[in-house]
Amino acid sequence: MSQQLKTMGVVGAGGAGFPTYVKASARVDTYLANGAECEPLVHKDVELMQQYPGEIASGMARMMELTGATCGKFGVKEKNARAVEALRPHLASRSIELLLMGDFYPAGDEYELVYLATGRLIPPAGLPLQVGCAVNNVETLYNVERAMQGQPVVDKFLTVAGLVKRPSSFWVPIGTSFREVLARAGGTSTDDFALMISGVMMGKICFDLDEVVTKTTGALIALPRDHSLIRRETTSNEAQRRIGKSACDQCSYCTEMCPRYLLGYEIQPHKVMRSLGFNKTGAELWNPWAELCCSCGLCTLYACPEDLYPREACEDAKSDMRAANYKFKQEAPVRVHPMKEGRRVPLKLLRRRLKLEAYESEAPFDPAPTKPARVRIKLSQHVGQPARPVVSPGQRVERGQRIATVTETELGVDLHASIAGHVSSITSDFVEIGAENA
């Protein structure tokens, strides 16, 4: 059954795109569904849970069966009452427990979710599997159920928010351009905007409307180009380091508010920031304090009173350590900080800090189909090996037809046509398909 997930192209829909068949092959005692959804302005998982509770619960039950899990817990925020009530009967009939969560960030971090659900602490730099748990996003579980019914992953569920005329959540064929996705939401209210892809906290900035949706795209958030978040994202790495070197006063708020630090992991961004002031020696001594950073962004976007860039400094440090082939190992036992509960960051305060309150709104489900003129399906949109095309230019393909594959032994999944039409182009990066009636 796990091989079916590979051939149907199921990967993690809420993160890096790790192939789901690998988790399905593991043995755990506890399976966790992640419906926390804590990125500001993003509401797609809430809409999914309201619209498809049966399919999501069934997908979770299948993963529990595959992994041998005897305990299932479904994490969802208590404030999302409609989603909770939609899920409740489907979970109860499968003996899956509802885990009601507070409205804080980052509730969806798997280290946080595993601890909240089980009281277990994942080893430093480890995986949930090491403490007998597996975690999947709710859209992934929906795709699991579809895959077991022979339906490949060809669509992605998105929230489109910010400066769009109709903030909403809807399905789009994988490979659809951002330009067509924005048009589907009524277009933007201004031409002077930038996009944050999948979230303002952990997402990436984009100015190219010809970029396309992949299996891991969670949201398109349009913000004014002069918004503080956009200005920060466009600040050069050199400028970030120069500003940090001159302005960091070592207050340590970045460390004291770090969710992983509060769980007991040796991540100390303020010490990494300190290393920016070193010239010829010493910087490498502080790099290890960045190793366990999860890049949630709280240190940079919420905690720092100087509006500096501790997350980015940690990411640079991790890159330096990889280049030096150095791996930090935490020796001290993981112990939860006594102030952990008191330092949770409510979403309301986070939105206010980020100056996003004006853009917060519901993003209701829109069931109308999205019909792009063409799709560009990337061959590498998941962890592992890129898929290799098995179609040719000019060939006609049906929606759901396999267009690229990996071998049985390679880490990766197959890819499928998201629309019916003709293959117009194949490169080392993508397969492009033009719609029949475009």
N, C-alpha and C positions, 0 to 999 in steps of 0.2 A: 504493500500500500504506500510506503514512503516513496518508492520509485515513481509512483503516479504523480506525486507532488513535483518531482524533478521534471518529468516530461510535460506537465501542465504549466510549468514556469512559475511556481509559487515561491516568492521571496518575502522577506520581512518588509511590510509596507510602511512601517513607521520609523525606520532608521536607515541603516547602511545597506539594507537589501541582502541580508544573509540568507542563503538558500534554506528553506524551511524543512526540506527532506532530511537535513542533517540533524536538526532538533528532533524530528519524528523518529529517528533511529536511536536516540539516546534512551537511557533508562532513568526515570526520576520517580519520586514519590508524590510530588506536588506540581500541579500545572496552574499557571497564573495567566489570566487574560488582562491585558493592559488597556483599559478604557479611560485612563486618567486625563489625557489630553490637556496639557497645561501651557502650551504656547499661547500667548496673548493673541486674540482675534481669530484663532483657528477653532472651528466648531465641527469639522467634518466627521470625527469619530462619534460625537454626540448624535449627529443626524443619522449616521449608519446604525447606531444602536437602536434608535427609534424606528427606523424603517425596516431593518432586517434582523430583529432580535433572534428569531428562530434559526436562521442560517448561521449566525455567529455562535450561538450556543451549541448547535450541532457540530460546527467545525471544531469547537473546543472539546466536545465529547470525543470526537474522532482522534484528536491529538492525545487526549488522555489515554485512550485505548492503545494507540500506537506506542506510547512511551511507558505504559504500565502504571501511570499515575493513579493513585487511589484517592487523592484529595485534589479538588479543583476549587480555585478561588478567583472571583471575577472582580477586579478593581475598577470602580467607577466613582466619580465624585458625587457626594450626597446632594449637592445643589442641582444636579441634572435629574430632577424628579421624573420627568417624562421618560427618559431613557431607562431609569431604574425600574419604573413600573412596567415598561414594555418588556424588559429582560426577565423580571422576577418569575413569571410562570414557566418560562422556558428553562431557566436555570434550576428551579425547584424540582422539575420533573426529571432532571438528570443528576440530582444531588450535588449541584455545584453551589458553593456558598457565595453570596454577595458580600464584597468587601467595600464598605462605604468609606470614602476618603474625604479629607478636607480640601478646600479650594486654595492650594498653595503650589508654589513652583520650587523645584521640579518634581512633582508627585509621580511623573511617569518615568523617572530614572529607574532602571531595573534594580540597581542596588537598593534604592529607597523602597521600591515596591516589594522586593523579597523580604526586606527587614520588617516592613509594616505587616505583611501577610503572615510571616512565619516566625519572626524574631531571629532569623538566621542572618549572619553577616558573611557576605561573599569574601573569599580571600582577596587580599590586595592584588589588583590587576587581573583578578580571576573572572570566572563565569558563573552564572546561576547553577549550571549543571554540577559544579563542585560542591554545592550544598543541597543537592537533590531536587532542584527546581528547574523549570523551563518557563519562559515568558514569551508571549506573542501579543502583538498589537491586534485590535479587534478586526481591522480590515484584512489582516493576514488570515485570521480565523474564518472570515467570510470566504476568502479565496480558497482556503483548504476545503471547505464544504463544496464549493463549486467544482474544484478540481476532482474530488472524489466522485462527482457526477459526470465527469468527462469534459468539463468546461475549462479551457485554458484561460490564463490571465491575459486579457486583451484590453481591459479598461482600468482607469484609475479614478478614485473618488477624491475630489478636491474641494477645499473652501477657497473662494475668491472674495477678497475683502479689501478694505481701505478705500481708496479713491475710485471705486467702481459704482456704477449707477444702481446695480442690483446685487448687493452682497448676498451670496448664495453658495450652496454646496451641490455638486452634481457630478455625474460620470462623464469622462471624456476618453476617447480611444487613446491608448498609449502612442506617443509620437506626435500628438497634436501640438501645434506651435502655441507659444504663450500669446501671440497676437490673436489667434482664434479663440483661445480660452477667455481672454478679456472681452472679446466681442460677445461671447456667449453670456457674459454677466452684464451686458448692456454697454460695455465700453467704459472708459475712464472719464471723470469729470474735468480733467485737465490733461494737456499733452506734456506737461513738465513734471514727470514722475519717474520713479525707479521702482523696481520690484524686489521684494524680499521673498525668496523661494523657500517654502516649507516652514517659515517662522522667523520672527524678528530676533529671537534669542539664539537659536542654533542654526538658523538658515543662512543662505548665501545671497548676496546682492547680485542683481542682474539688470542690464540695460538692453540686452539683445532680445527683441520680441520674436525673433525667429528661432530662439532656443525652444526645446520641446519637452513635453511631459514624459517622465520615466516611471518605472514601477515604484520609485521611492518618493516622488514628488507629493507633498502633502497639502500645499497651499500656495497661492499667489497673492501677495499682499502689496498693493500699490500705495506708495507714500510719496509726498512731495519731495522733490530733489533737495529742497533746503531743510528737510526735517533733520533733527539732530542725529537720528539713527543712520540716515543715509550719509550725512557728513562724516560720521565716525567710520562707517564701513569703507569710505573712499579715502581715508587718511592713509598715507603710505606707511609701510612698515618702518622705514627709516625715521619718519616723523614720530611715529608712536614710541619708538625707543628713545629718541631724543627728548621728547616731552616727559616720558617716564623717568629718565635719568635726572632731569632737572627739577621735577615737581614732586616726586614721591617722597612723602615725609614719614614713611614706615609706620603709619597708624595701625596697620594690621587688620583693618576692617575686612579686607578682601579674604583673608584667611578665616577670621572669626565668623563670617557669614557663609563660608563655603559648605555646601551640603555634604560633600564627601569628607571634609575635615570633621564635621560634626558627627558623622557616622563612625569616626575613629581611624580614618586613613591619613597617611602622612603626606598631605598636600598642603603646602604653605606658599601661596602666591606672593605674599609680601617679601619673602626671602628671595624669590625669583626676581621680583622687581628690584631688590637691593643689588642684585648682580649686574644690573644695567649700568651701574656706576663704576664697575670694575674695568680696568683698562687692559693690562697685559696678563694678569694672573688672577685666579680666584673664581671666575665666573662659573667654571665647570663644577665647583663645589656646591653651588646652589641649584644647579639644574635638576638634581634628583627630586627636589621638592615639587617639581612639576609633573613627574611621571604619572601620578594617579589622577590628574585633572581630567574631568569628563567633558570639559568645554561647554558647560551649561550656560555660562555667560553672566551669572549672578555677580561675580566679583567685579567685572568690568561695567556692567550696565545697571547695577543696583547698589552695590556696597561701597564702591570707591567714591569718597567725597570730592576728589579732584578730577573725576571723569577721565581717569587714566585707562591703561590697557593691560591689566594683569593677565587676563585670559590669553591675549595674543602673545604676551611674554612667555607664558607657560607653553603655548603651542610651538613657539620658536625653540624653546628649551628642549621640548620633546623631539623636535626635528634634529637638533644638534646631537642629542643623545643617540638617536637612531644612526646618524651619520658616523658617530664614533663607536658604534656597536656596543653601547653601554646600556645595561639593563639594571634599573634600580630594584632592590628587593627590600620590602619593609620587614624589619626584624621585630619591632614592637608588636604586641598583640593588638588586635582591633578592638577598641572599647568605645562605646557610644559616649559622646560628650554630654555632661549633665545639663547643659543649656540647649540641647538640640531642639526640643519642642518649643522653647521660647523664642527661637530664632527662625522659625518658619516664615517664609515670605508670601503673604496673601496675593493672589492675582490682582486684586483691586489696587493694592499699593504699587505693585509692579507696573501696571498700566499707567498709573499716575506718574511714576518716576520716569517712564519712557515717553510721556506725553502722547499717549495713544487713546485716551478716553474718548476723544472726539470721533474715533474710528470704530469703537466697540459697538457691535450690533449683532443681532441674530443673523445667521446665514442659512436660511431654511432650505430644505431639500427641493430641488427643481428636477422633476422627472423627465423633462423634455430631452430627447436625444441630441447629442452633439455630432454634427456631420462635417468633419473637416474635409477640405479639398484634397489634402494629401497628408500623409504621416511620415515621419522620419524616425524609425525605430532603432535606437542605439544598440549596438552589439554588446556593449559593456555597461550594464545598469544594475549590477548586483556584485556582491563579493565573490571573487573567484575568477575563473577563466572567461574571457569574452566568448560569446557564442559564434560559431562559424556559419555563414550563409549556406543554405541548401536550395536556394532559388537562383534564377538568372534574370538579368535585365530583359524586360519585355514580357516576362511570364505573367500570366493571370493567376491571382491568388484569391482564395475565399477568406472571409473573416474567420479567424480561429485556426487557419492552416499553419503548420509549422514552417518557419522561414529560416531559422538558424538553430544550431544544436551544439551540445558539448558531448564528449564521450561519457560512458558510464563511470569511468574512474576519475574524471575531472570534477573539481568543485565548480558548480555552476548549474544553470538551468536552460531549458529550451526557450526560444522566443517564437511568437506567433503573430500573424497578420492581424492588426486591430481593425482593419476595414477591408472590404472587397475591392479589388482593382488590379492594376498592372504595376509590376515592379519597374520603376522609372530609373532607379540608380542604386548601385551597390558600391560602397567604399570600405575601407578598413575600419570605419567607425559606425556605419549605419546601413540600413536597408530602407530606401524610400519607396513608398507606394502611392500612386495617384488614384484617387477615387474614380469609380466607373463613370459617374454622372457629373464629374466636376467640370 
